[in-house]
């Protein structure tokens, strides 16, 4: 059972607005993901409005744009978030399988996805890749779908080849934000999101994850809190006040779950 704080959050999130589902950061798209993160178990009827909005919207724009070399361009985080949320929330809708197929068909050879018309075609986007991979990993585990799991593992290998945050040429972070913890991540990448993907796939024991785990572990203070940043802005506000650094309790739960799965935190903590 959720505690009182989470119960209040869940009630707020279930009040789906009459707005575009992708409205940052309080549209139904983001609310479903947050409900899944919180482990909510509402009756299907409570989800019908939000699920209908999100799956209907995504079903309308399944056309594929391509680079000159033929690689597909896709905002794959949108489908990825929807697959993740629907699977975790127990949504029974054939359109979820359609989203999975779209992701599989638009994955790049390096294991990721990209949505930028300016992409070189040489490398996919970490931001656009981690979210669909998490969705495929969760779908693969729930449906025993090895094709989805294998696609998610290809993404994990792409990220792990960079130690989840490093430029291979310089050894420095690819971007400063990659080594800062965030919750909610929305569609963004940071090393915690990379570790969450590795946890879903059971590959946290990969030696390439060690430095990222060390960084997360080093950020945990004596009270079990973590410094964090928010992707919110003055124009894009979340419907939930998740808490400012270092008091974002959901981020702390996610980070603790990763460390626990890696054997770095006792189960009682």
Beta strands, then each sheet from edge to edge (+ up, - down):
strand 1: 65-66
strand 2: 72-73
sheet 1: 1+ 2-
end
